[in-house]
Amino acid sequence: RWVLSLECKGSRNFMSALRRAVEVDFKDRDKHKSQGLYLLTTGIPDQETHSISAYVAEACGGFDLQLHVCLFSVTKGTDSSGIVPARYANPRQTASALKEIVQAAHGRFHWFGEAGIFESDDITSVISEMEKAKNYSQKCAFLVESLKQRS
């Protein structure tokens, strides 16, 4: 229920937020088998991608912590705050940078917008499983047909 009382605010200072989450909020991390952090964002972090990736790889490597990112691409002109981020990237560059960070953290990446889902590691996995099942089914059907023809 506490999530419903939260308001969108803050900056894109990803490193500050990640350090807080990893170094302060996960003090008892050894007591848990697995933990995950979810970054919900509309843009690229202020810091350079390679710096964040290095920190994430080190922070997540010591225990079973995964960083998952949900990138929401907002339609142009919907930001009424007028605040220009310290670091700008187009949507494709933003997605690429966040995917690199997620890969360093062994997490999952999801990119969606008002038009729907642009990319999702979960959906990609499901499609891959469906393709494997389809191929297996075709091989089984071929095997059954060849056995029928031998009879």
Disulfide bonds with the S-S distance in Angstrom:
none
